[in-house]
Amino acid sequence: MKEPFLSELLFPARIALALFLLPLFADAAPSLEISTDREDALYQENEEVTFTIRAKDGDRNINKGEISWSLSRDGFGTVGSGKQSIEGGKAVLAKGSLDRPGFLLLTATFAGSDKVKTTAYGGAGVSPLKIPLSLPVPDDFDSFWSDQKAKLAKVPMSFTAELQATGEADKALEAFDVKIPCEEDGPPVSGYFAQPKSATPKSLPAVLWVHGAGVRSSSLPNALKGARGGFLSLDINAHGIPNGKPKEFYSELSQGELKTYRHDGRESRDTIYFRGMLVRLVRAIDFLTSRPEWDGKVLAVMGHSQGGLQALAAGGLDDRVTFVGSGVPAGCDHSGMTVDRISGWPKLVPVENGVPDPAALEASRYIDAVNFATRCHADAIVSAGFIDRTCPPTSVYAAYNALQGRKEMINKPEMGHAAPAEIKQQFWEALEKHLAAKRGAALTSPVPALR
């Protein structure tokens, strides 16, 4: 999946660690391959990381030239920089280490004989399982969100549903475009809902699919995918906007009223745009758990990037969520700069002369995926790309480490900001295992009441 806000392009890995190529002129530039001396690219504090860089012209090693390089703490500050000659087809740097948990990000640039430049990135984790919260959870975090949910509960749970064509291959399924009223002065939950026609009461688990950044319709194919797997399946768009409109409709919104949504209202926790987005998650969960076919045992929330933020938030907001799939999650560690480290997309807090904007910093703490993670007891699977410069792995691990339930991290040293098919498959397989475990084990707590 390519997120609309990305400037990076992910290429398949050709080596153990990283191949992330951003040539200025794709047809003419050489390529760079970067690896570390450990296959998993994981180290302890103060251990030296050796990066090896190879310049290639097609399949041929380039044996002459110079690599310009810099090392940073995952894109924050500078650890070192310099130039290294290519010898024997490679340039070897053994100058990287951190004295604290985090990630090293190597940026390497090579200019070929025609002066066309190629830049590539390499990454290494340093005790990432020790990365802590940058700031404590606000004392009134829970009461703030309890108030939000109480206001939502005053809006009666109802919906409209418009039947959708599913095609011959999915004739055993039924699908609907649903609108679910949410806040009195806000947009509804807007999505595609699908389920097997033959579903009987209390027979099906549920899955909620949430979207990455940008402005688009909900995905009917995604909703159908979940239903094919035997789930009550709801795919919602991030903004509560109509589904199935022409491309121009979403382009106009993207360039108009939703152009700056990422930073809108960040002066206050009450006005910040993401507050409403996260409230809609609770109402979407209300809808799924109100369906008579829900089994009362399994409810999953799955998404990548901004969808990864929403998945973590849903797990922290609502204990009906039993499984979270959060790929390269955005919205993590907005307050990272307070402890001299990087924060994730959308870089919500402006920093001037090294000082974060106090109002935005305070507001951001109430929609930070890290803080929701501290309240999330669901089973979780998370992915991190070691050369992700949109949702840096330092911020991702800050959230992962705060999760309270059983959890699994998919480390991808060679990956930037992406959600490749193999990771989506791993998420789905993890959900199937979670479902099997829930069905095979006696519940240790009462099934939440439908509402």
C-alpha positions, 0 to 999 in steps of 0.5 A: 500500500502506498500512502498518499503522503509519502515521498518515498518509494519502497523497492524489494530488498536485495540484501540483508538490511536495506535497499531504499533508493531515491535516485534523482534520475532513475534511468541514469543513476547507479544503485546503492546497497547497504548492509550491516554486520548483523542480519537482524540489524539489532545491537546493544547500547555502545556496540559498534555498528558496521555499515557496508555500502556497495555502489552498483551499475546494474549487476556490476560493482563500481570499484572507484568513487567516493561515498558521502555519508551521515549518521543520525538518531533515526533522522534526529540530530547528527551522530557523524558524517564524512566521506569514504572511498570505495575499495574492492567494490565497497565502502565500509563504515564502522563508526556507528553506535548509540549510548541509549536505546534508539535507531541509527539511520545512515544516509549515503550518497554516491555520484557516478562518473556522469555526476548523477547522484543516488541516495540510499538509507540503512538502519540499525536498532539499538536496544529498541525494546528499551525505548520508553515513553517520552512523557508520562500519560496525562493524569486526565487522559482517561477522564478526557476520553471517558467524557468523549465516549459519554457524549457519543453514547447520547447519540442513539446507535442507528444506521442506514444501509444501501445494498451493494453488488458483490459479483458472482464470485461473492454471491454467498456474501452481502455487502452494504454502504453504511452510515452510522450517526456519530457526534451530533455536530460531526460526520458519521462513520462511513464505510462498507460492511459485508458478511456471509448471507448464511451467518447465524446469531452469535456465530461470527468474529468481527474485523474493522479495517481503518485507513492510512492518510489521505482522502478516499472512499472506503474499500468494498474489496477490503470489506469483502475480504474479511467476510470471505474469511468468515468475519463481520467485516467493516471498512471505514474511511478516515473522515466520515465522507461519502463512499464510491464517488468519482476520483474528482470528488476526493481530489477536491476534498483533499485540496479543499476542506481536508487539505490541512486536516493533519494539523487542523485544530492542534491548538487544543485537545478539544479541536484537534482533528484526530479527536473526531477520527478516533471517536468514530472508531468507538461508534464503528465498534458499537455497530459491529458489536450490535450485530446479532451475528457477532460472537461476543469473543473476537473483535479486531482492528487492522490498519497501516500508517494512519490506520496503524494509529487508529488500530492502536487507539481503538485497542486503548479506547475500547476493551471490546477490541481483542486484537490489533494489527498496526503496521508502521503506525503513525501518530506515535510519540508526538512529544519525542523532541522533549527527550531529544528524539524523533516523532512520527507523522504527522509531526504534529508539534511545531518546534521553533528554536528548539522549543516545541509549541506548548499548546500543540504539545499538550493537545497532541498527548491526548491523541498519541498512539503511545498513550493509547498503547498503555491502555491496550490489553488486546493481542497485537502485531506491529510492523516497523521499517528500520529506514522508515522516515515517515513513521520512524521506528523509534516512535513505533517502538515507543508505542509497541513497548507500551502495549499491555497484552501479548504482542509481536513485532515484525522487524523489517531492516530493509523497509521504508514506509510501506505495507507490503503483501507479505506483512498483510498476510502475516497480520491476517495469519496472526488474526486467525491464530487469535481467533482459534485461541479464543474459540478454543479457550474458555473466556476468563471474563464475561462477554461484553454486553451488546450495545 
